[in-house]
Amino acid sequence: MFAALGDTTRLGLLGRLSAEGPLSITRLSQGTGVTRQAITRHLDSLGRVGLVRDVRRGRERVFALDLKRLEKVRQYLDHVAAQWDAAAARLKAFVEK
């Protein structure tokens, strides 16, 4: 999951899908300087980890975010952040003693 999110092109695709809603590969590749084939590979990577889903509309595949999966990722990151915050608070209390 996080390996898929670690790529700037994939993050950009998720950002566009978030802002613009479902888009075709053609629309997603416009203005990126990245080929449609490369965009397809990135979308396939995001699809394998459940971050995007696609449907066929005629000859095109249209991709959309999987909001349930993104919510699970957000919840996990919130949990990890809370653990780090607690650890930092314990360290601060220890140092200040």
C-alpha distances in whole Angstrom, upper triangle without the diagonal:
4,5,5,6,9,11,14,15,12,12,16,15,13,16,19,17,18,21,23,21,21,22,22,21,25,24,21,22,25,26,23,25,22,23,22,21,19,18,17,15,13,13,13,9,8,10,9,6,8,8,12,15,18,21,24,27,30,29,26,22,21,18,17,14,13,14,14,10,10,13,11,9,12,14,12,12,16,16,15,17,20,20,20,23,25,25,26,29,30,30,32,35,35,36,38,40
4,5,5,6,9,12,14,11,11,15,15,13,16,18,18,18,21,23,22,22,23,24,22,26,25,21,22,25,25,22,24,22,23,23,22,19,18,19,16,14,14,15,11,10,13,12,9,12,11,14,17,20,24,27,29,32,31,28,24,23,20,19,16,15,16,16,13,12,14,13,9,12,14,11,11,14,15,13,15,18,18,18,21,23,23,24,26,28,28,29,32,33,33,35,38
4,5,5,7,11,12,10,11,14,15,14,17,19,19,19,22,24,23,23,23,23,21,24,24,21,21,24,24,21,22,20,21,21,20,17,16,17,14,12,13,13,10,10,13,12,10,13,12,15,18,20,24,27,29,32,30,27,24,23,20,20,17,17,19,19,15,14,17,16,13,15,18,15,14,18,19,17,19,22,21,21,24,26,25,26,29,30,30,32,35,35,35,38,40
4,5,6,9,10,7,9,12,11,11,14,16,15,16,19,21,20,19,19,20,18,21,21,17,18,21,22,18,20,17,18,18,17,14,13,14,11,8,10,10,6,6,10,9,8,10,9,11,14,17,21,23,26,28,26,23,20,19,16,16,14,14,16,17,13,13,16,15,12,15,17,16,15,19,20,18,20,23,23,23,26,28,28,28,31,33,33,34,37,38,38,40,43
4,6,8,9,6,6,10,10,9,11,14,14,14,17,19,19,19,19,20,18,21,21,17,18,21,21,18,20,17,19,19,19,16,14,15,14,10,11,13,10,8,12,12,10,12,9,12,15,18,22,24,26,29,28,24,21,20,16,16,13,14,15,16,13,11,14,14,11,12,15,14,13,16,18,16,17,21,21,21,23,26,25,26,29,30,30,32,34,35,36,38,40
4,7,9,8,8,11,12,12,13,16,17,17,19,21,22,22,22,22,20,23,22,19,19,22,21,18,19,17,20,20,19,16,15,17,15,11,14,15,11,11,15,15,13,15,13,15,19,21,25,27,29,32,30,27,24,23,19,19,17,18,19,20,16,15,18,17,14,15,18,16,14,18,19,17,18,21,22,20,23,26,25,25,28,30,29,31,34,34,34,37,39
4,6,5,6,9,10,11,12,14,16,17,18,20,20,20,19,20,18,20,20,16,16,18,18,14,15,14,16,17,16,13,12,14,12,9,12,13,10,10,14,15,14,16,14,15,18,20,24,26,27,30,28,24,22,21,18,18,16,18,19,21,18,16,19,19,16,18,21,19,18,21,23,21,21,25,25,24,26,29,29,29,32,34,33,34,37,38,38,40,42
4,5,5,6,9,10,10,12,14,15,16,18,19,19,18,19,17,19,18,14,14,16,15,12,13,12,15,16,17,13,12,15,14,10,13,15,13,12,16,17,16,18,15,16,19,21,24,26,27,30,28,24,22,21,18,18,17,19,20,22,19,17,20,21,18,18,22,21,19,22,24,22,22,26,27,25,27,30,30,29,32,34,34,34,38,39,38,40,43
4,5,5,6,9,10,11,12,14,15,16,17,17,15,16,13,15,14,11,10,13,12,9,11,9,12,12,13,10,8,11,11,8,10,13,11,11,14,16,16,17,14,14,17,18,21,23,24,26,24,21,19,18,15,16,15,18,19,22,19,17,21,22,19,20,23,23,21,24,26,25,25,28,29,28,30,33,33,33,36,38,37,38,41,42,42,44,47
4,5,5,6,9,10,11,12,14,15,15,15,14,15,13,15,15,11,12,14,15,12,14,11,13,13,14,10,8,11,10,6,7,10,9,7,11,13,12,13,10,11,14,15,19,21,22,25,23,20,17,16,13,13,12,14,16,18,16,14,17,18,15,17,20,20,18,21,24,23,23,26,27,27,28,31,31,31,34,36,36,37,40,41,41,43,46
4,5,5,6,9,10,10,12,14,15,15,15,16,15,17,16,12,13,16,15,13,15,14,16,16,17,14,12,14,14,10,11,13,12,10,13,15,14,14,11,12,15,17,21,23,24,27,26,22,19,17,14,14,12,14,15,17,15,12,16,17,14,15,18,18,16,19,21,20,20,24,25,24,26,29,29,29,31,34,33,34,37,38,38,40,43
4,5,5,6,9,10,10,12,13,14,13,15,13,15,13,10,11,12,12,9,12,12,14,14,16,13,11,14,14,10,11,15,14,12,15,17,16,16,13,13,16,17,20,22,23,25,24,20,18,16,14,13,12,15,16,19,17,15,18,20,17,17,21,21,19,22,25,24,23,27,28,27,29,32,32,32,34,37,36,37,40,41,41,43,46
4,5,5,6,8,10,10,11,11,10,11,10,12,11,7,9,11,12,10,13,11,13,12,14,12,8,11,12,8,8,12,12,9,12,15,14,14,11,10,13,13,17,18,19,22,21,17,15,13,10,10,10,13,14,17,16,14,17,19,17,18,21,21,20,23,25,25,25,28,30,29,30,33,34,34,36,39,39,39,42,44,43,45,48
4,5,5,6,9,10,10,10,11,13,13,15,13,10,13,15,15,13,17,15,17,16,17,15,12,13,14,10,9,12,12,9,11,14,13,12,8,8,11,13,16,19,20,23,22,19,16,13,10,9,7,10,11,14,13,10,14,15,13,14,18,18,17,19,22,22,22,25,27,26,28,30,31,31,34,36,36,37,40,41,41,43,46
4,5,5,6,8,10,11,12,14,14,16,13,11,13,14,14,13,16,16,18,17,19,17,14,16,17,13,13,16,15,13,15,18,17,16,12,12,15,16,19,21,22,25,24,21,18,15,12,11,10,13,13,16,15,12,15,17,15,15,19,20,18,20,23,23,22,25,27,26,27,30,31,31,33,36,36,36,39,41,41,42,45
4,5,5,6,7,9,9,11,12,13,10,8,11,11,12,11,15,14,16,15,18,16,13,15,16,13,12,16,16,14,15,19,18,17,13,12,14,15,17,19,19,22,21,18,16,13,11,10,10,13,14,18,17,15,17,20,18,18,22,23,21,23,26,26,26,29,31,30,31,34,35,35,37,40,40,40,43,45,44,46,49
4,6,5,5,6,7,10,11,13,10,8,12,13,14,14,17,16,18,16,18,17,13,14,16,13,11,14,15,12,13,17,16,14,11,9,11,12,14,16,17,20,20,16,14,10,8,6,6,10,11,15,14,12,15,18,17,17,20,22,21,22,25,26,26,28,30,30,31,34,35,35,37,40,40,41,43,45,45,46,49
4,6,6,8,10,14,15,17,14,12,15,16,17,16,20,19,21,19,21,20,16,17,19,16,14,17,17,14,15,18,17,15,11,11,13,14,17,19,20,23,23,19,17,14,11,8,7,10,9,13,13,11,13,16,15,14,18,20,19,20,23,24,23,26,28,28,28,31,33,33,34,37,38,38,40,42,43,44,47
4,6,9,11,14,16,17,13,12,15,15,15,16,19,19,21,20,22,21,17,19,21,18,16,20,20,17,18,22,21,19,15,14,16,17,19,21,21,24,24,20,18,15,13,11,10,14,13,17,17,14,16,20,18,18,21,23,21,22,26,26,25,28,31,30,30,34,35,35,36,39,40,40,42,44,44,45,48
4,7,8,11,13,14,10,10,13,13,14,15,19,19,20,18,21,20,16,18,20,18,16,19,20,17,18,22,21,19,16,14,15,15,16,18,17,20,21,17,16,12,11,10,11,14,14,18,18,16,18,22,21,20,24,25,24,26,29,29,29,31,34,34,34,37,38,38,40,43,43,43,46,48,48,49,52
4,6,10,13,14,11,11,15,15,17,17,21,20,21,18,21,20,16,17,19,17,14,17,19,16,16,19,19,16,14,11,12,12,13,15,15,18,19,16,14,10,9,6,8,11,11,15,16,15,17,20,19,19,22,24,24,25,28,29,28,31,33,33,34,37,38,38,40,43,43,44,46,48,48,49,52
4,7,10,12,10,10,13,14,17,17,20,19,19,16,18,18,14,14,17,16,12,15,17,14,14,17,18,15,13,10,9,9,10,12,11,15,15,12,10,6,5,4,7,10,12,15,16,15,18,20,20,21,24,25,25,27,29,30,30,33,35,35,36,39,40,40,42,44,45,46,48,50,50,52,54
4,7,8,6,6,10,11,14,14,17,16,15,13,15,16,12,12,15,14,11,14,16,14,14,18,19,17,14,11,11,9,10,11,11,14,13,10,8,5,5,7,10,13,15,18,18,18,21,23,22,23,26,27,27,29,31,32,32,35,37,37,38,41,42,42,44,46,47,47,50,52,52,53,56
4,5,5,6,9,10,14,14,16,14,13,10,12,14,10,10,14,13,11,13,16,15,14,18,19,17,16,12,12,9,10,9,9,11,10,7,6,4,6,9,12,15,18,21,20,20,23,25,24,25,29,29,29,31,34,34,34,37,39,39,40,43,44,44,46,49,49,50,52,54,54,56,58
4,5,5,6,9,12,11,13,11,10,6,9,10,7,7,10,10,9,11,14,13,13,16,18,17,16,12,12,10,11,11,12,13,11,8,7,7,8,11,14,16,19,22,21,21,24,26,24,26,29,29,29,31,34,34,34,37,39,38,40,43,43,43,46,48,48,49,52,53,53,55,58
4,5,5,6,10,11,12,11,9,7,10,11,9,10,13,13,12,15,17,17,17,20,22,21,19,16,16,14,14,13,13,13,11,8,9,9,11,14,17,20,22,25,24,24,27,29,28,29,32,33,32,34,37,37,37,40,42,41,42,45,46,46,48,51,51,51,54,56,56,57,60
4,5,5,9,10,12,12,11,9,13,13,10,12,15,14,13,16,18,17,17,21,22,21,18,15,16,14,15,15,14,15,14,11,11,9,10,12,15,19,20,24,23,22,25,27,26,27,30,31,30,32,35,35,35,38,40,39,41,44,44,44,46,49,49,49,52,54,54,55,58
4,6,8,8,11,9,10,8,11,11,7,9,12,11,10,13,15,14,15,18,19,18,16,13,14,13,15,15,15,17,16,12,11,10,9,11,13,16,18,22,21,19,23,25,23,24,27,28,27,29,32,32,32,35,37,36,37,40,41,41,43,46,46,46,49,50,50,52,55
4,6,6,7,6,7,6,9,9,6,9,12,11,11,14,16,15,17,20,21,20,18,16,17,16,17,17,17,18,16,13,13,12,12,14,16,20,22,25,24,22,26,27,25,26,30,30,29,32,34,34,34,37,38,38,39,42,42,42,45,47,47,47,51,52,51,53,56
4,6,7,8,9,9,12,12,10,13,16,15,15,18,19,19,20,23,24,24,21,19,20,18,20,19,19,20,18,15,15,14,15,16,18,22,24,27,26,25,28,30,28,29,32,33,31,34,36,36,36,39,40,39,41,44,44,44,46,49,49,49,52,53,53,54,58
4,6,8,10,11,14,14,12,15,17,16,16,20,21,20,22,25,26,25,22,21,22,21,23,23,22,23,22,19,19,18,17,19,20,24,25,29,27,25,29,31,28,29,32,33,31,33,36,35,35,38,40,39,40,43,43,43,45,48,47,47,51,52,51,53,56
4,5,8,10,12,11,9,13,14,13,14,17,18,17,20,22,23,23,20,19,21,20,22,23,23,24,22,19,18,17,16,18,19,22,24,27,25,24,27,29,26,27,30,30,29,31,34,33,32,36,37,36,37,41,41,40,43,45,44,45,48,49,49,50,54
4,7,9,12,10,10,14,15,14,16,19,19,19,22,24,25,25,23,21,23,22,24,24,24,25,23,20,20,20,19,21,22,25,27,30,28,27,30,31,29,30,33,33,31,34,37,35,35,39,40,38,40,43,43,42,45,47,46,47,50,51,51,52,56
4,7,8,6,7,10,11,10,13,15,16,16,18,20,22,22,20,19,20,20,22,22,22,23,21,18,17,18,17,19,20,23,25,28,26,25,28,29,27,28,32,31,30,33,35,34,34,37,38,37,39,42,42,41,44,46,46,46,50,51,50,52,55
4,5,5,6,9,10,11,12,14,16,17,18,20,22,23,21,19,20,19,20,20,21,21,18,16,15,16,16,19,21,24,26,29,27,26,30,31,28,30,33,33,32,35,37,36,36,40,41,40,42,45,44,44,47,49,48,49,53,53,53,55,58
4,5,5,6,9,10,10,12,14,15,16,18,20,20,19,17,17,15,17,16,17,17,14,12,12,13,13,16,18,21,24,27,25,24,28,29,27,29,32,32,31,34,36,35,36,39,40,40,42,45,45,45,47,49,49,50,53,54,54,56,59
4,5,5,6,9,10,11,13,14,15,17,19,20,19,17,17,16,17,17,18,18,15,13,13,14,15,18,19,22,25,27,25,25,28,29,27,29,32,32,31,34,36,35,36,39,40,39,42,44,44,45,47,49,49,50,53,54,54,56,59
4,5,5,6,9,10,11,13,14,15,17,19,17,16,17,16,19,19,20,21,18,16,15,16,15,17,18,21,24,26,23,23,27,27,25,27,30,29,28,32,33,32,33,36,37,36,38,41,41,41,44,46,45,47,50,50,50,52,55
4,5,5,6,8,10,11,12,14,16,16,15,13,14,13,16,16,18,19,16,13,12,12,11,14,15,18,20,23,21,20,24,25,22,24,28,27,26,29,31,31,31,35,36,35,37,40,40,40,43,45,44,45,48,49,49,51,54
4,5,5,6,9,10,10,12,15,15,14,12,12,11,13,14,16,17,14,12,10,11,10,13,15,17,20,22,20,20,24,24,23,25,28,27,27,30,32,31,32,36,36,36,38,41,41,41,44,46,46,47,50,51,51,53,56
4,5,5,6,9,10,11,13,14,14,12,13,13,16,17,19,20,18,15,13,14,13,15,16,17,21,22,20,20,23,24,22,24,27,26,26,29,31,30,31,34,35,34,37,39,39,39,42,44,44,45,48,49,49,51,54
4,5,5,6,9,10,11,13,11,11,12,13,16,17,20,21,19,16,14,14,12,13,13,15,18,20,17,17,21,21,19,21,24,23,22,26,27,26,27,31,31,31,33,36,36,36,39,41,40,42,45,45,46,48,50
4,5,5,6,9,10,10,9,7,9,9,13,14,16,19,17,14,11,10,8,10,10,12,15,17,15,15,19,19,18,20,23,22,22,25,27,27,28,31,32,31,34,36,36,37,40,41,41,43,45,46,47,49,51
4,5,5,6,9,10,10,8,9,9,13,14,17,19,17,14,11,12,10,12,13,13,17,18,15,16,20,20,18,21,24,23,23,26,28,27,29,32,32,32,35,37,37,38,41,42,42,44,46,47,48,50,52
4,5,5,7,9,9,9,11,12,16,18,21,23,21,18,15,15,12,14,13,13,16,17,14,15,18,18,16,19,21,20,20,24,25,24,26,29,29,29,32,34,34,35,37,39,39,41,43,44,44,47,49
4,6,6,6,5,6,8,11,14,17,20,22,21,18,14,14,10,11,9,10,13,14,11,11,15,15,13,16,18,18,18,21,22,22,23,26,27,27,29,32,32,33,35,37,37,39,41,42,43,45,47
4,5,5,6,5,6,8,12,14,17,20,19,16,12,12,9,10,9,9,12,13,11,12,15,15,14,17,20,19,20,23,24,24,26,28,29,30,32,34,34,35,38,39,40,41,44,45,46,48,50
4,5,8,8,9,11,15,17,20,23,21,19,15,16,13,13,13,12,15,15,12,13,17,15,15,18,20,19,20,23,24,23,26,28,28,29,32,33,33,35,37,39,39,41,43,44,45,47,49
4,6,8,10,13,16,19,22,25,24,21,18,17,14,14,12,10,13,12,9,10,13,12,11,14,16,15,16,19,20,20,22,24,25,25,28,30,30,31,34,35,35,37,39,40,41,43,45
4,6,7,11,14,17,20,23,23,20,16,15,12,11,9,7,10,9,6,9,11,11,11,14,15,15,16,19,20,20,22,25,25,26,28,30,31,32,35,36,37,38,40,42,43,45,47
4,7,10,14,17,20,23,22,19,16,14,10,9,6,5,8,9,6,6,10,10,9,12,14,14,15,18,19,20,21,23,25,25,27,29,30,31,33,35,36,37,39,40,41,43,45
4,7,10,14,16,19,19,15,12,10,6,5,4,5,8,10,9,9,13,13,13,15,18,18,19,21,23,23,24,27,28,29,31,33,34,35,37,39,39,40,43,44,45,47,49
4,7,11,13,16,16,13,10,8,6,6,6,6,10,11,11,12,15,16,16,18,20,21,22,24,26,26,28,30,31,32,34,36,37,38,40,42,43,44,46,47,48,50,52
4,7,10,13,13,10,6,5,4,6,9,10,13,15,14,15,18,19,19,22,24,24,25,28,29,30,31,34,35,36,37,39,40,41,43,45,46,47,50,51,52,53,56
4,6,10,10,8,6,5,7,9,12,12,16,17,17,19,21,22,23,25,27,28,29,31,32,33,35,37,38,39,41,43,44,45,47,49,50,51,53,54,55,57,59
4,6,7,6,5,6,9,12,15,16,19,21,21,22,25,26,26,28,30,31,32,34,36,37,38,40,42,42,44,46,47,48,50,52,53,54,56,58,58,60,62
4,6,5,6,7,10,13,16,18,21,23,23,24,27,28,29,30,32,34,34,36,38,39,40,42,44,45,46,48,49,50,52,54,55,56,58,60,60,62,64
4,6,8,10,13,16,20,21,24,26,27,28,30,32,32,34,36,37,38,40,42,42,43,46,47,48,49,52,53,53,55,57,58,59,62,63,64,65,68
4,7,10,13,17,20,22,25,27,27,28,31,32,32,34,36,37,37,40,42,42,43,46,47,47,49,51,52,53,55,57,57,59,61,62,63,65,67
4,6,10,13,17,19,22,24,24,24,27,29,28,30,33,33,34,36,38,38,39,42,44,44,45,48,49,49,51,54,54,55,58,59,59,61,64
4,6,10,13,15,18,21,20,21,24,25,25,27,29,30,30,33,35,35,36,39,40,40,42,44,45,46,48,50,51,52,54,56,56,58,60
4,7,10,13,16,18,18,18,21,23,23,24,27,28,28,30,32,33,34,36,38,38,40,42,43,44,46,48,49,49,52,53,54,55,58
4,7,9,12,15,15,15,18,19,19,20,23,24,24,26,29,29,30,33,34,34,36,38,39,40,42,44,45,46,48,50,50,52,54
4,7,9,12,12,12,14,17,16,18,20,22,22,24,26,27,27,30,32,32,33,36,37,38,39,42,42,43,46,47,48,49,52
4,6,9,9,8,11,13,13,14,17,18,18,20,22,23,24,26,28,28,30,32,33,34,36,38,39,40,42,44,44,46,48
4,6,6,6,9,10,11,13,15,16,17,19,20,22,23,25,26,27,29,31,32,33,35,37,38,39,41,43,44,45,47
4,5,5,6,9,10,10,12,14,15,16,18,20,21,22,24,26,26,28,30,31,32,34,36,37,38,40,41,43,45
4,5,5,6,9,10,11,13,14,15,17,19,20,21,23,25,26,27,29,30,32,33,35,36,38,39,41,42,44
4,5,5,6,9,10,11,13,14,16,17,18,20,22,23,24,26,27,29,30,32,33,35,36,38,39,41,43
4,5,5,6,9,10,11,12,14,15,16,18,20,21,22,24,26,27,28,30,31,33,34,36,37,38,41
4,5,5,6,9,10,10,12,14,15,16,19,20,21,22,24,25,27,29,30,31,33,35,36,37,39
4,5,5,6,9,10,11,12,14,15,17,19,20,21,23,24,26,27,29,30,32,33,35,36,38
4,5,5,6,9,10,11,12,14,16,17,18,20,21,23,24,26,27,28,30,32,33,34,37
4,5,5,6,9,10,10,12,14,15,16,18,20,21,22,24,26,26,28,30,31,32,35
4,5,5,6,9,10,11,13,14,15,17,19,20,21,23,24,26,27,29,30,31,33
4,5,5,6,9,10,11,13,14,15,17,18,20,21,23,24,26,27,29,30,32
4,5,5,6,9,10,11,12,14,15,16,18,20,21,22,24,26,27,28,30
4,6,5,6,9,10,10,12,14,15,16,18,20,21,22,24,26,27,29
4,5,5,6,9,10,11,13,14,15,17,19,20,21,23,24,26,27
4,5,5,6,9,10,11,12,14,15,17,18,20,21,23,24,26
4,5,5,6,9,10,10,12,14,15,16,18,20,21,22,24
4,5,5,6,9,10,10,12,14,15,16,18,20,21,23
4,5,5,6,9,10,11,12,14,15,17,18,20,21
4,5,5,6,9,10,10,12,14,15,16,18,20
4,5,5,6,9,10,10,12,14,15,16,19
4,5,5,6,9,10,11,12,14,15,17
4,5,5,6,9,10,11,12,14,16
4,5,5,6,9,10,10,12,14
4,5,5,6,9,10,11,12
4,5,5,6,9,10,11
4,5,5,6,9,10
4,5,5,6,9
4,6,5,6
4,6,5
4,6
4
